Amino acid sequence: MEIQVLGPLSANVNGGSIVPTAGKPRQILSLLALSPGRLVPVPILMEEIWGMQPPQSALTTLQTYILQLRRRLGTAMGPDAPGSAKDVLATRHGGYLMQIPAQSVDVYHYEHLVIQGRGAFEAGDDAASADHFRRALALWRGPTLVDVTTGPILEIEVMRLEESRLGTLERRIDADLRLGRHSELIAELTELTARYPQHEGLHSQAMVALYRSGRQASALDIYRRLRARLIDELGVEPSPQVQRLHQAMLAVDPQLDVLASSRRSSTFDLYAA
């Protein structure tokens, strides 16, 4: 079985899709897929589908959805499969679980590559770090579960994965900046700062990329526009780190040209206290 949640929901067995067309069974499949080999309690499944006020028929309806998923699974597995659909989508006391290895789900491969990227980043191997992060990000085919209506449980998982994706993107850009790819990053960072207009980390990276490309005035303009936006929309000044980065650019601090510190920290933390 191969399941993908980093984008539209996809679940294939022997090349055949087992993704149901109905919304609530899709939610159940998504939630089970995000916990491969782990029990998902019935109350959690009910909360995902109906919130905190499930109907009296909730348990019976949930069992019907599970049966529908098993039918699709059994059809895809075929009559010669060594096990049954009940062995894969298993019932346990108090809940259900997908008896599949974690490697069957794209999230596992994404998180494994991120761990490898972080390790290389901390070890100072920026080329390997950028490569691992780039491969991790390439697994995304769009926003998490973009074609699934999410309830309160899945919504938390979607937010977690989207935050992880953005953090991984920042770390990949950090590694590329350390490799001297500042000029290549300008177009990407221009698009990212427009998409995330209040994100200080990405704005800091854009400032550094422009500064190292000999565009000090453009780098300072990034700060000016970020500061104006934060004051107008949130009533706050940029963080101390970003303010110190701005002051360093005004002072033409040589540390901006080459990261002199031995700390393998992010560009955003370059001038952290």
Number of C-alpha atoms within 10 A of each C-alpha: 19 17 23 22 27 25 16 16 20 18 22 16 17 10 11 14 17 24 18 16 8 10 13 19 21 22 23 22 23 22 22 20 26 21 17 19 18 16 18 21 14 17 15 16 22 21 15 21 24 15 15 12 10 14 11 8 8 14 15 10 13 18 12 13 19 19 16 15 20 20 15 17 24 20 14 19 21 14 10 7 10 8 12 16 21 16 14 17 22 17 15 12 8 10 15 20 22 24 19 18 13 18 14 16 22 20 21 15 16 21 17 14 20 25 16 16 28 22 15 19 24 14 12 16 16 22 16 18 27 26 18 25 27 19 16 25 19 11 16 18 15 12 15 22 23 15 15 19 13 22 17 14 17 21 15 12 16 18 12 12 18 15 12 15 22 13 15 22 18 19 23 27 26 24 27 20 23 19 13 15 16 21 14 13 17 18 10 11 21 14 11 15 20 12 10 12 15 17 14 20 19 25 25 26 24 27 28 25 27 22 21 19 17 11 13 18 13 14 23 20 12 19 21 13 13 22 21 15 17 17 13 11 10 10 10 12 15 18 11 12 19 24 17 16 24 21 14 15 20 12 9 13 11 11 13 18 15 11 15 10 9 8 11 17 15 18 26 19 15 20 18 15 7
